[in-house]
Amino acid sequence: MIQKFQYYKPSLGHCWLMVALMIVGSLVVGVSLPHAPQSLTYALMMSIPLAFCWWMGSQEAAAAEIRGTRPLPVNAPHFGKLPAWAFLALAAIALLALSVVIEPTTSFIPMPDYIKGVFERVFVESPLWDMILSTCILAPLLEEFLCRGMMLRGLLARRMKPWKAILWSAFLFAFMHMNPWQSIPAFLIGSFLGWIYWRTHCLWATISLHFLNNALSTLISRLWPDLPIDSGWKDILPPTAYWPFYAGCAVVLIVTVYILHEKTLSPEVPAAVDA
């Protein structure tokens, strides 16, 4: 079944269509199942653009026999000069540092009351099993498969410049959250995950990093339940500790990204483009 997806290399227009299908799906599911568990409504919402990708892949697979084109794997890991464990450790450290460095961007756009209500239902009022299933398992799996495994992979396969493909996929990733307050950090994290996918073509790496990011948010919401839902490290740490902590994370981010840049995408392994 997964091979059907590998034949589909969506254009930018089709990427926008996938986002539109997801938004329509969220509206339909929200109206039809207002009291369903968050994990169920999320899975149903995401199933619509994924079904579209599978259908398009099926059409492309049938035509591939005539044209002689080959599928482009969704996941084909290569880590350059780093062993997999070292790459994942460095990428995880970089992501954690990035989450701290970009935190002030959430102050650019105040969190609307309706978004606060959504976040409180997801992170505070939902049963723990439902929150973990939807936020820490389904979201990393489905969003990474759609945004990196399908969208970014397709744009790269169509010979779009890597920086442009990464930024477009990150913008679509941010847009599909339908949350202005979260848009800037989602775009920046999406850009980082897109860069990781381009350097390694490893979908499981971006899934793991996405899981780490969401699991951290879940952990903070449970450890400090009395804090406002839009709180961050600045609200948890005293000022005398926060700014040194912030500066340290900025240095760690620069160092780890530099190492990842220097050690990955070795000359022996091409970038993620169509064969």
BELSUL-V24185 format. One line per field, one symbol per residue. ss: DSSP state (A for helix, B for strand, O for the rest). burial: I if it has 24 or more other C-alpha atoms within 12 Angstrom, else O. Layout:
ss: ???
burial: ???
This chain:
ss: OAAAAAOOOOOAAAAAAAAAAAAAAAAAAAAAOOOOOAAAAAAAAAAAAAAAAAAAAAAAAAAAAAAOOOOOOOOOOOOOOOOAAAAAAAAAAAAAAAAAAOAAAAAOOOOOAAAAAAAAAAAAAOOAAAAAAAAAAAAAAAAAAAAAAAAAAAAAAOOOOAAAAAAAAAAAAAAOOOOAAAAAAAAAAAAAAAAAAAAAOOAAAAAAAAAAAAAAAAAAAAAOOOOOOOOOAAAAOOAAAAAAAAAAAAAAAAAAAAAAAAAOOOOOOOOOOOO
burial: OOOIIIIIIIIIOIIIOIIIIIIOIIOOIOOOOOOOIIIIIIIIIIIIIIIIIIOIIIOIIOOOOOOOOIIIIIIIIIIIOIOOOOIIOIIIIIIIIIIIIIIIIIOOOOOOOOOOOOIIOIIIOIOOOIIIIIIIIIIIIIIIIIIIIIIIIIIIIOOIOIOOIIIIIIIIIIIIIIIIIIIIIIIIIIIIIIIIIIIIIIIIIIIIIIIIIIIIIIOIIIOOOOOOIIIIIIOOOOOOOOOOOIOOIIOIIOOIIOOIIOIIIOOOOOIIIOO
